[in-house]
Amino acid sequence: MSDPVIISGGGPAGLMLAHELGLWGVESIVLERHATRDGGRSVGQALNTTAAELLDQRGLLNGIREHTAPSQGTHFSLLWLDSTPLEDRHLPALLLGQEYMERELERRAVKLGTDLRPGHELTGFTQDESGVTVTVRSDSGEYRLRGSYLIGADGENSAVRELAGIGFPGSSQPNCGLVADVEIDFGELEEIHRGARFCPVGGLYSSVPVEPGVTRVITAEFDTDLPGASVAPTASELRAGVERLNERPFPDVPVRWIRRYGGPSRVADRFQDERVLLVGDSAHTFYPLAGLRINLCLQDAVNLGWKLAGDLLGWAPPELLDTYTAERRPAAVRAASATDTQLALVHPVKRVAPVRELVATLLKFPDVNRYLLELSTGLDVSYAPPGAAAPLGRRLPHVALTLPDGAGSVPGVQHHGRGVFFDLTGGHPVADRLAPWSDRVEVVAAEPVADIDARAVLLRPDGHVAWAGEPDGESLVGALKQWFGPPYRSCSRHERDDQPHRLDVDSRIRHTTQILLERVASCEKWHQCTGRGGPQAVRAADRRAGQVERSRGQVLRGDELPVPR
C-alpha cells in the first residue's frame, strides 16, 4: 500500500480534497492546527452557482440545505446581473455560513476513512522521490509522518508554501475591512442595513442572517485610513464604519466577536513542487466577492482529487497530475483579475462613479450580462484547448435526465466521484466499448436532452466535459486514454500474478476485507510506536472497520474496487 496523502489544513479545500480521495479509497491524514473550528468567523457567506453545483454533484448539498437561504442574486462589483439565462439550467447562488459546510465536509470525509487530527500543526517537511516526511507538533509532543504527497491547504499564510519556497506575489491595492456577528435579528434591521450594497461614500457593506437573533455584518472601506491589522477592532469602530457607509445610525447591540480581514490579491508562482501541492487560499487569495473565493477552493479540490488518486492507484497517464497546475493556476489568475476589476469599480468613489454608470448601461446588452454572469458564477471555467466548441472543457447544465430506471439528473450520477459517459442516443449500445475502463468510468444511458448539445459526452470526475461526439467515434478512445489511462488489462498494477483481474463477489469481499484488516493492524502499530493510544487509536480502528463494511457494500452493488498495491 502507498503511504497516505497528508493534507495540512482542515478548511473547505482540505476537507473537500480528503472527501474526493476517500471516494477512490485513498487514505488521507488532515492536520488542522486549530483544536476547534473557526469557520463560523469567515468573511465569505455565499455559495455561487458553481460552488453549489460542486457540492450537489457529490450529494453534499442535501446535508446543509436547511442552513442555506436565497441570495439576492449574482452581481459584478455590486451591479446586479440578470440571472435569467441560468434559470432551469443551473442552481442559483445561496447564502450559507461556512461553518455548516465545513461540518458536513468533515462528517463525510471521516465517514470515508479520513484521519482528521485537530490541534496538530505541520512544522516542517522533507521530500524525496517516493514521498514526504512531515514533522508535526501537538499537545502530546512532536512526531513524524510519512506520506505519499503533502498538500498545502493551510490558508493564505500557508506554512507549506513558505517551507516549499513558492512565491506568493501580490497585486492591486491592499484592502481592509471588518467582519462581526452582532446580536440582532436580521429582520429587525433597517432596510438599508440588510443585504449587500455598494456604498456611494466609498466602500462595500453586506449583512446576512446567521441564526435567529444574530446577523453577520461585513464592511470594507477604501478611502478611509483604518488601523493596522495588529490593532484590535472594537464594537464602536464597527458601528462607526457602518454608519459612514450607509449614512444611517446602526443599533448599539452586543457584538459576539469581531475581526479584521483584507490584503492584496495573490496567486502562487506555481501550485506544485515535486510531491508538494497547493490548494485553496494557500495557492490564491483575494477579496471575497460573489462567492468566487470559496468557488476556487472547491474547484481546486475536485480537480486535484481524482488525478492524485489515479497516480496513487496506478492508472493515471504520466502527464495527468501536471494538468492540475496547468488548469487551475490560470483559473486563479483570472478570478483574481476579475476581483481586482470589481474593486477598481468601487474606489476612489468620485473617479469610478461615471464608470459604474457606463457599466450599468452596458449590462442591458444580453451578451455583456451573460459574459459577466458566467465570470461571477464560475461557469466560464473551461479546460478545453483554444477554439474548441462547447461543451468541451465546460461543465454540463445541471438538468434532469430520463434514465432507463426512472428520473435522474446530471449531478445525481456523479456522487461516486468517477468519470461518467453519457449515452444520449436513445439506444446506441456502447457499454462494451467502455468496459476496459469500467473501474474508472460509469456508463449512463439517458434520453436525449435539449440542453446538452451532443449525442454522447464523457465527463471527467470533476464534472468537466473531456469529450463530446458520436459514441462510435475513434476520438473517444483517445480521450479515455488521455484522462483515464490505459484499458484495464493494460494497466501494470493489474497484471501481477498474485492479483486477479476479476474476482467473483465472495473472493473480492474476502480479498478487500483482508487488505483493510491489515490496515487496522498497521494503524494500531503506528499508535504503539508513537505512544498515541487511547481514543485516537480506537477511532482509527473504527474508521478501518467502516472501510471494510463500505467496501463490502460496493462489491455487493457490483462496483469496481481498485486492487490495492
C-alpha positions as CSV (number, residue, x, y, z in Angstrom):
1,M,0.0,0.0,0.0
2,S,1.2,3.5,-0.7
3,D,1.6,6.0,2.2
4,P,-1.4,8.3,2.9
5,V,-1.8,11.7,1.4
6,I,-1.0,14.3,4.1
7,I,-3.2,17.4,4.0
8,S,-2.1,20.4,6.1
9,G,-5.3,22.4,6.8
10,G,-8.8,21.3,7.6
11,G,-10.8,24.1,5.9
12,P,-13.1,23.7,2.9
13,A,-10.3,23.0,0.4
14,G,-8.5,20.4,2.6
15,L,-11.7,18.6,3.7
16,M,-13.1,18.6,0.1
17,L,-9.9,17.1,-1.1
18,A,-9.9,14.5,1.6
19,H,-13.5,13.6,0.6
20,E,-12.5,13.3,-3.0
21,L,-9.6,11.0,-2.2
22,G,-11.9,8.9,0.1
23,L,-14.3,8.3,-2.8
24,W,-11.4,6.4,-4.5
25,G,-10.4,4.6,-1.4
26,V,-7.2,6.6,-1.0
27,E,-6.1,7.3,2.6
28,S,-5.5,10.8,3.8
29,I,-4.5,12.5,7.1
30,V,-5.7,16.0,7.7
31,L,-3.6,18.1,10.1
32,E,-5.5,21.1,11.4
33,R,-3.6,23.4,13.8
34,H,-6.8,24.7,15.5
35,A,-8.2,22.4,18.1
36,T,-11.7,23.8,17.4
37,R,-13.2,25.2,14.3
38,D,-13.3,28.9,13.5
39,G,-15.2,28.5,10.2
40,G,-18.0,30.4,11.9
41,R,-15.9,33.6,11.7
42,S,-15.4,33.5,7.9
43,V,-16.0,36.6,5.8
44,G,-17.3,34.5,2.9
45,Q,-21.0,33.6,3.4
46,A,-22.1,32.9,-0.2
47,L,-22.0,29.9,-2.5
48,N,-22.1,31.0,-6.1
49,T,-23.6,28.8,-8.8
50,T,-20.6,26.6,-9.4
51,A,-19.8,26.1,-5.7
52,A,-23.3,25.0,-5.1
53,E,-23.2,22.6,-8.0
54,L,-19.9,21.1,-7.0
55,L,-21.4,20.2,-3.6
56,D,-24.5,18.9,-5.2
57,Q,-22.7,16.7,-7.6
58,R,-21.2,14.8,-4.6
59,G,-24.5,14.7,-2.7
60,L,-23.1,17.1,-0.1
61,L,-25.7,19.9,-0.6
62,N,-28.5,17.9,0.9
63,G,-26.9,17.7,4.3
64,I,-26.6,21.5,4.6
65,R,-29.6,22.7,2.6
66,E,-31.5,23.5,5.8
67,H,-28.9,26.1,6.6
68,T,-29.0,27.9,3.3
69,A,-31.0,30.9,2.3
70,P,-31.8,32.5,-1.1
71,S,-29.2,35.0,-2.2
72,Q,-30.0,38.5,-3.5
73,G,-28.7,37.2,-6.8
74,T,-25.4,37.5,-8.7
75,H,-23.5,40.7,-9.0
76,F,-20.4,42.2,-10.6
77,S,-19.0,44.9,-8.2
78,L,-22.5,45.1,-6.6
79,L,-24.0,45.8,-10.0
80,W,-26.8,43.2,-10.1
81,L,-26.9,40.9,-13.1
82,D,-29.9,39.3,-14.8
83,S,-29.8,35.6,-13.9
84,T,-32.5,34.6,-16.4
85,P,-30.0,32.8,-18.7
86,L,-29.2,30.3,-16.0
87,E,-32.8,29.5,-14.9
88,D,-33.7,25.9,-15.2
89,R,-30.2,25.1,-16.3
90,H,-28.1,25.8,-13.2
91,L,-28.5,26.2,-9.4
92,P,-29.0,29.7,-8.0
93,A,-26.5,31.3,-5.7
94,L,-27.1,30.6,-2.0
95,L,-26.3,32.1,1.4
96,L,-24.5,29.6,3.6
97,G,-22.4,30.0,6.7
98,Q,-19.0,28.4,6.1
99,E,-19.1,26.6,9.4
100,Y,-22.1,24.4,8.2
101,M,-20.3,23.4,5.0
102,E,-17.1,22.6,7.0
103,R,-19.1,20.4,9.4
104,E,-20.7,18.4,6.6
105,L,-17.4,18.0,4.7
106,E,-15.7,16.8,7.8
107,R,-18.5,14.3,8.6
108,R,-18.5,12.9,5.1
109,A,-14.7,12.8,4.8
110,V,-14.3,11.0,8.1
111,K,-17.0,8.5,7.1
112,L,-14.9,7.7,4.0
113,G,-11.8,7.0,6.2
114,T,-10.1,10.3,6.6
115,D,-7.9,10.6,9.7
116,L,-8.6,14.1,11.0
117,R,-6.2,15.4,13.6
118,P,-7.4,18.8,15.1
119,G,-4.7,20.5,17.2
120,H,-1.9,19.1,15.1
121,E,0.3,21.5,13.2
122,L,2.8,20.9,10.5
123,T,6.2,22.5,11.4
124,G,8.4,21.1,8.7
125,F,8.9,18.5,5.9
126,T,11.4,16.9,3.7
127,Q,10.7,15.1,0.4
128,D,12.3,12.6,-1.8
129,E,11.4,10.8,-5.0
130,S,9.0,8.4,-3.2
131,G,7.2,10.6,-0.7
132,V,7.4,13.2,2.0
133,T,8.3,13.1,5.7
134,V,6.4,15.6,7.8
135,T,7.1,17.0,11.3
136,V,4.0,17.6,13.4
137,R,3.5,19.4,16.7
138,S,0.6,18.7,19.0
139,D,-0.1,19.0,22.7
140,S,1.3,15.5,23.1
141,G,4.6,16.5,21.6
142,E,6.3,16.3,18.3
143,Y,6.2,13.4,15.9
144,R,6.8,12.5,12.2
145,L,4.6,11.2,9.5
146,R,5.4,9.6,6.2
147,G,3.2,10.4,3.2
148,S,3.0,9.9,-0.5
149,Y,2.2,13.6,-1.1
150,L,1.8,16.7,1.0
151,I,-1.0,19.1,0.2
152,G,-0.9,22.7,1.5
153,A,-4.4,23.7,2.3
154,D,-3.4,25.9,5.2
155,G,-4.6,29.3,4.1
156,E,-3.1,32.5,2.8
157,N,-0.4,32.4,5.4
158,S,0.5,28.8,4.4
159,A,3.4,27.2,6.2
160,V,3.6,24.6,3.4
161,R,4.0,27.2,0.7
162,E,6.6,29.1,2.7
163,L,8.6,25.9,3.5
164,A,8.5,24.8,-0.1
165,G,9.9,28.2,-1.2
166,I,7.0,29.0,-3.5
167,G,6.5,32.7,-4.2
168,F,3.2,34.4,-3.4
169,P,3.3,37.8,-5.2
170,G,0.5,40.3,-4.6
171,S,-1.3,42.7,-6.9
172,S,-3.8,45.5,-6.5
173,Q,-4.1,47.9,-3.6
174,P,-4.5,46.2,-0.1
175,N,-7.9,46.4,1.3
176,C,-9.1,46.1,4.9
177,G,-12.4,45.6,6.5
178,L,-14.3,44.3,9.5
179,V,-16.5,41.2,9.9
180,A,-18.6,40.6,13.1
181,D,-21.6,38.8,14.5
182,V,-24.0,41.2,16.2
183,E,-26.9,40.2,18.4
184,I,-29.9,41.5,16.5
185,D,-32.3,39.6,14.2
186,F,-31.8,40.3,10.5
187,G,-35.4,41.3,10.1
188,E,-35.2,43.9,12.8
189,L,-32.5,45.9,10.9
190,E,-33.4,49.0,8.9
191,E,-33.7,48.1,5.2
192,I,-30.5,49.9,4.3
193,H,-28.6,47.7,6.7
194,R,-30.0,44.4,5.2
195,G,-28.2,42.6,2.3
196,A,-25.2,43.6,0.2
197,R,-24.7,47.0,-1.4
198,F,-22.2,49.4,-3.0
199,C,-21.9,52.5,-0.8
200,P,-21.6,55.7,-2.8
201,V,-19.4,57.3,0.0
202,G,-16.7,54.8,-0.9
203,G,-16.9,51.1,0.2
204,L,-18.9,47.9,0.4
205,Y,-21.4,46.7,3.0
206,S,-23.2,43.4,3.5
207,S,-25.1,41.6,6.1
208,V,-26.6,38.1,6.3
209,P,-28.7,36.2,8.9
210,V,-26.6,33.7,10.8
211,E,-29.3,32.3,13.1
212,P,-32.4,33.8,14.8
213,G,-31.3,36.9,16.7
214,V,-27.8,37.0,15.1
215,T,-26.6,38.8,12.0
216,R,-23.2,38.8,10.3
217,V,-22.0,42.3,9.3
218,I,-19.2,42.8,6.9
219,T,-17.7,46.2,5.9
220,A,-14.9,47.3,3.5
221,E,-13.7,50.9,3.3
222,F,-11.1,52.1,0.8
223,D,-11.0,55.8,1.1
224,T,-10.7,55.9,4.9
225,D,-7.5,55.2,6.8
226,L,-8.1,52.2,9.0
227,P,-5.9,51.0,11.9
228,G,-3.5,48.2,11.1
229,A,-4.4,44.6,11.4
230,S,-2.4,44.4,14.7
231,V,-4.8,46.9,16.4
232,A,-7.8,45.0,17.9
233,P,-11.1,46.1,16.4
234,T,-13.9,47.3,18.7
235,A,-17.7,47.3,18.6
236,S,-17.7,51.1,18.4
237,E,-15.3,51.0,15.4
238,L,-17.7,48.6,13.6
239,R,-20.7,50.8,14.4
240,A,-19.0,53.9,13.2
241,G,-17.9,52.2,10.0
242,V,-21.4,51.0,9.2
243,E,-22.8,54.5,9.8
244,R,-20.2,56.0,7.5
245,L,-21.0,53.6,4.7
246,N,-24.8,53.5,5.0
247,E,-25.2,57.1,6.3
248,R,-27.7,55.8,8.9
249,P,-27.3,55.0,12.6
250,F,-26.6,51.4,13.4
251,P,-28.2,49.8,16.5
252,D,-26.0,49.7,19.6
253,V,-26.3,46.0,20.2
254,P,-23.9,43.4,21.7
255,V,-21.1,42.1,19.4
256,R,-20.3,38.4,19.8
257,W,-17.0,38.6,18.0
258,I,-15.2,40.9,15.6
259,R,-12.1,40.6,13.5
260,R,-10.2,42.3,10.6
261,Y,-9.6,40.9,7.2
262,G,-8.1,42.1,3.9
263,G,-5.0,42.2,1.8
264,P,-4.0,42.3,-1.8
265,S,-4.9,39.6,-4.4
266,R,-2.1,37.0,-4.6
267,V,-1.5,33.9,-6.7
268,A,1.3,31.4,-6.0
269,D,4.1,31.2,-8.6
270,R,3.4,27.5,-9.0
271,F,1.0,25.1,-7.5
272,Q,3.3,22.1,-7.3
273,D,6.9,21.4,-6.1
274,E,7.6,17.8,-6.8
275,R,5.5,15.9,-4.2
276,V,4.1,19.1,-2.6
277,L,0.9,20.7,-4.0
278,L,-1.2,23.7,-3.0
279,V,-4.9,24.1,-3.0
280,G,-7.4,26.8,-1.9
281,D,-6.2,30.0,-0.2
282,S,-2.6,28.7,0.1
283,A,-2.5,28.9,-3.7
284,H,-4.5,32.1,-4.2
285,T,-6.3,34.7,-2.2
286,F,-8.3,37.8,-3.0
287,Y,-11.2,39.9,-1.7
288,P,-14.3,37.8,-1.2
289,L,-16.8,39.0,-3.8
290,A,-19.7,37.0,-5.4
291,G,-18.5,33.7,-3.8
292,L,-15.5,33.4,-6.2
293,R,-13.1,32.7,-3.4
294,I,-14.8,29.6,-2.0
295,N,-15.7,28.5,-5.5
296,L,-12.0,28.4,-6.4
297,C,-11.2,26.4,-3.2
298,L,-13.7,23.7,-4.0
299,Q,-12.7,23.6,-7.7
300,D,-9.1,23.1,-6.8
301,A,-10.1,20.1,-4.6
302,V,-12.3,18.3,-7.1
303,N,-9.7,18.9,-9.9
304,L,-6.8,17.5,-7.9
305,G,-8.6,14.7,-6.1
306,W,-9.2,12.2,-8.9
307,K,-5.8,13.0,-10.5
308,L,-3.9,12.3,-7.3
309,A,-6.0,9.1,-6.8
310,G,-5.2,8.0,-10.3
311,D,-1.5,8.5,-9.7
312,L,-1.5,6.5,-6.4
313,L,-3.8,3.7,-7.7
314,G,-1.6,3.3,-10.8
315,W,-3.9,4.0,-13.7
316,A,-3.2,7.7,-14.4
317,P,-1.2,8.6,-17.5
318,P,2.1,10.2,-16.7
319,E,1.0,13.7,-17.5
320,L,-2.3,13.7,-15.7
321,L,-1.1,15.2,-12.4
322,D,0.7,18.0,-14.3
323,T,-2.6,19.2,-15.6
324,Y,-3.7,20.3,-12.1
325,T,-1.4,23.4,-12.2
326,A,-1.9,23.8,-15.9
327,E,-5.7,24.1,-15.4
328,R,-6.1,25.7,-12.0
329,R,-3.4,28.4,-11.9
330,P,-4.8,30.2,-15.0
331,A,-8.3,30.0,-13.4
332,A,-6.9,31.5,-10.2
333,V,-5.2,34.3,-12.1
334,R,-8.5,35.0,-14.0
335,A,-10.5,35.1,-10.8
336,A,-8.0,37.4,-9.0
337,S,-8.1,39.7,-12.0
338,A,-11.9,39.7,-12.1
339,T,-11.9,40.6,-8.4
340,D,-9.4,43.4,-8.8
341,T,-11.5,44.8,-11.7
342,Q,-14.6,44.8,-9.4
343,L,-12.7,46.6,-6.7
344,A,-11.5,49.1,-9.3
345,L,-15.2,50.0,-9.8
346,V,-15.6,50.7,-6.0
347,H,-12.9,53.3,-5.2
348,P,-11.9,56.1,-5.4
349,V,-15.6,56.8,-5.4
350,K,-15.5,60.2,-7.3
351,R,-13.5,58.7,-10.1
352,V,-15.4,55.5,-10.5
353,A,-19.0,56.9,-10.4
354,P,-19.2,57.6,-14.2
355,V,-17.6,54.3,-15.0
356,R,-20.1,52.4,-12.8
357,E,-22.9,54.2,-14.6
358,L,-21.4,53.2,-18.0
359,V,-21.1,49.5,-16.9
360,A,-24.7,49.5,-15.6
361,T,-25.8,50.7,-19.1
362,L,-23.7,48.0,-20.8
363,L,-25.3,45.3,-18.7
364,K,-28.5,45.9,-20.6
365,F,-26.9,44.1,-23.5
366,P,-27.5,40.4,-23.2
367,D,-24.1,39.3,-24.3
368,V,-22.4,41.6,-21.8
369,N,-24.7,40.4,-19.0
370,R,-24.1,36.8,-19.8
371,Y,-20.3,37.2,-20.0
372,L,-20.1,38.8,-16.5
373,L,-22.7,36.3,-15.2
374,E,-20.6,33.3,-16.2
375,L,-17.5,35.1,-14.9
376,S,-19.1,35.8,-11.5
377,T,-20.6,32.3,-11.1
378,G,-17.5,30.4,-12.2
379,L,-19.3,28.9,-15.1
380,D,-16.8,30.4,-17.5
381,V,-14.1,28.0,-16.5
382,S,-13.1,25.8,-19.4
383,Y,-10.3,23.3,-19.7
384,A,-10.6,22.9,-23.5
385,P,-7.9,23.9,-26.0
386,P,-8.4,27.4,-27.5
387,G,-11.1,27.4,-30.2
388,A,-12.7,24.2,-29.1
389,A,-16.5,24.1,-29.4
390,A,-18.8,23.8,-26.4
391,P,-19.5,21.7,-24.4
392,L,-15.8,20.5,-24.5
393,G,-14.0,21.7,-21.4
394,R,-17.1,23.2,-19.7
395,R,-19.5,21.9,-17.1
396,L,-22.8,20.4,-18.2
397,P,-26.0,22.2,-17.3
398,H,-27.4,21.0,-14.0
399,V,-30.5,19.4,-15.6
400,A,-32.8,16.5,-15.2
401,L,-32.3,13.2,-17.1
402,T,-34.7,10.4,-18.1
403,L,-32.9,7.2,-17.3
404,P,-33.9,3.5,-18.0
405,D,-34.9,3.0,-14.4
406,G,-36.7,6.4,-14.0
407,A,-35.9,10.0,-13.4
408,G,-32.3,11.2,-12.7
409,S,-30.1,14.2,-13.1
410,V,-26.6,15.3,-14.2
411,P,-25.4,15.8,-10.6
412,G,-27.1,12.7,-9.3
413,V,-25.0,10.3,-11.4
414,Q,-21.7,12.0,-10.2
415,H,-22.0,11.2,-6.5
416,H,-19.4,8.4,-6.6
417,G,-16.7,10.6,-8.0
418,R,-15.8,8.6,-11.1
419,G,-15.9,9.6,-14.7
420,V,-19.3,9.4,-16.4
421,F,-20.0,8.5,-20.1
422,F,-23.4,9.9,-21.0
423,D,-25.0,7.9,-23.9
424,L,-27.8,10.3,-25.1
425,T,-28.5,8.4,-28.4
426,G,-31.6,6.7,-27.0
427,G,-30.4,3.1,-27.6
428,H,-27.0,3.0,-29.2
429,P,-25.1,0.2,-27.4
430,V,-21.7,1.5,-26.1
431,A,-21.2,-0.3,-22.7
432,D,-18.9,-3.0,-24.2
433,R,-16.7,-0.3,-25.7
434,L,-16.3,1.4,-22.3
435,A,-15.8,-1.9,-20.4
436,P,-12.0,-1.7,-20.2
437,W,-12.4,1.5,-18.2
438,S,-15.3,0.3,-16.1
439,D,-13.4,0.8,-12.8
440,R,-12.9,4.5,-13.6
441,V,-15.9,5.4,-15.9
442,E,-19.6,4.7,-15.4
443,V,-21.8,4.4,-18.5
444,V,-25.2,6.2,-18.1
445,A,-27.8,5.8,-20.8
446,A,-30.4,8.6,-21.0
447,E,-32.9,10.1,-23.3
448,P,-31.6,13.0,-25.5
449,V,-31.6,16.3,-23.6
450,A,-32.2,19.6,-25.3
451,D,-29.8,21.4,-23.0
452,I,-26.9,19.1,-23.9
453,D,-25.9,19.6,-27.5
454,A,-24.2,16.3,-28.1
455,R,-25.2,12.6,-28.7
456,A,-22.6,11.4,-26.2
457,V,-20.5,13.1,-23.6
458,L,-17.5,11.9,-21.5
459,L,-17.4,13.7,-18.1
460,R,-14.3,13.9,-16.0
461,P,-14.7,13.2,-12.3
462,D,-14.7,16.9,-11.6
463,G,-17.7,17.4,-13.9
464,H,-16.0,19.0,-16.9
465,V,-16.5,17.6,-20.3
466,A,-13.5,15.6,-21.6
467,W,-15.0,14.6,-24.9
468,A,-18.3,15.0,-26.9
469,G,-19.4,13.5,-30.2
470,E,-20.7,10.2,-31.7
471,P,-20.4,7.1,-29.5
472,D,-18.6,5.2,-32.1
473,G,-16.1,7.9,-33.0
474,E,-12.4,7.0,-32.9
475,S,-11.5,10.1,-30.8
476,L,-13.4,8.6,-27.8
477,V,-10.7,6.0,-27.1
478,G,-8.0,8.7,-27.3
479,A,-9.9,10.8,-24.8
480,L,-10.3,7.8,-22.4
481,K,-6.6,7.1,-22.5
482,Q,-5.7,10.8,-22.1
483,W,-7.8,11.3,-19.0
484,F,-8.4,7.8,-17.5
485,G,-5.2,5.9,-18.6
486,P,-4.8,2.6,-20.4
487,P,-7.6,0.0,-20.6
488,Y,-8.0,-2.3,-17.6
489,R,-5.9,-5.2,-18.9
490,S,-3.0,-2.9,-20.0
491,C,-2.7,-1.4,-16.5
492,S,0.5,-2.8,-15.0
493,R,-0.9,-3.0,-11.5
494,H,-3.5,-5.5,-12.6
495,E,-1.0,-7.6,-14.4
496,R,0.5,-9.1,-11.3
497,D,0.2,-12.8,-10.9
498,D,-0.9,-12.5,-7.3
499,Q,-3.7,-10.0,-8.0
500,P,-6.5,-11.4,-10.2
501,H,-8.0,-9.2,-12.9
502,R,-11.6,-10.0,-11.9
503,L,-12.7,-11.6,-8.6
504,D,-16.1,-13.1,-8.0
505,V,-18.2,-11.5,-5.4
506,D,-17.2,-13.7,-2.4
507,S,-13.5,-13.7,-3.1
508,R,-13.5,-9.9,-3.7
509,I,-15.1,-9.4,-0.3
510,R,-12.5,-11.6,1.3
511,H,-9.6,-10.0,-0.6
512,T,-10.7,-6.4,0.2
513,T,-11.5,-7.2,3.8
514,Q,-8.1,-8.8,4.4
515,I,-6.3,-5.7,3.0
516,L,-8.3,-3.4,5.2
517,L,-7.8,-5.5,8.3
518,E,-4.1,-5.3,7.6
519,R,-4.5,-1.5,7.6
520,V,-6.2,-1.7,11.0
521,A,-3.2,-3.6,12.4
522,S,-0.8,-1.1,10.8
523,C,-2.7,1.7,12.3
524,E,-2.6,0.2,15.8
525,K,1.1,-0.4,15.4
526,W,1.6,3.3,14.5
527,H,-0.1,4.3,17.7
528,Q,2.0,2.0,19.7
529,C,5.2,3.3,18.2
530,T,4.3,6.9,18.8
531,G,2.7,6.5,22.2
532,R,-0.6,7.8,20.9
533,G,-3.2,5.2,22.0
534,G,-6.5,5.5,23.8
535,P,-9.5,7.1,22.0
536,Q,-7.4,8.1,18.9
537,A,-6.4,4.5,18.3
538,V,-9.9,3.4,18.8
539,R,-11.2,6.0,16.3
540,A,-8.6,4.9,13.8
541,A,-9.6,1.2,14.1
542,D,-13.3,2.2,13.8
543,R,-12.5,4.0,10.6
544,R,-10.8,0.9,9.1
545,A,-13.7,-1.3,10.2
546,G,-16.1,1.2,8.5
547,Q,-14.0,0.9,5.3
548,V,-14.5,-2.9,5.4
549,E,-18.2,-2.5,5.5
550,R,-18.3,0.2,2.8
551,S,-16.1,-1.9,0.5
552,R,-18.4,-5.0,1.1
553,G,-21.4,-2.8,0.1
554,Q,-19.5,-1.7,-3.0
555,V,-18.9,-5.3,-4.1
556,L,-22.5,-6.3,-3.5
557,R,-23.7,-3.4,-5.6
558,G,-21.3,-4.5,-8.4
559,D,-19.0,-1.5,-8.1
560,E,-15.4,-1.9,-9.2
561,L,-12.8,-1.9,-6.4
562,P,-9.2,-0.8,-7.1
563,V,-6.9,-3.7,-6.4
564,P,-4.6,-2.5,-3.5
565,R,-0.9,-2.3,-4.1
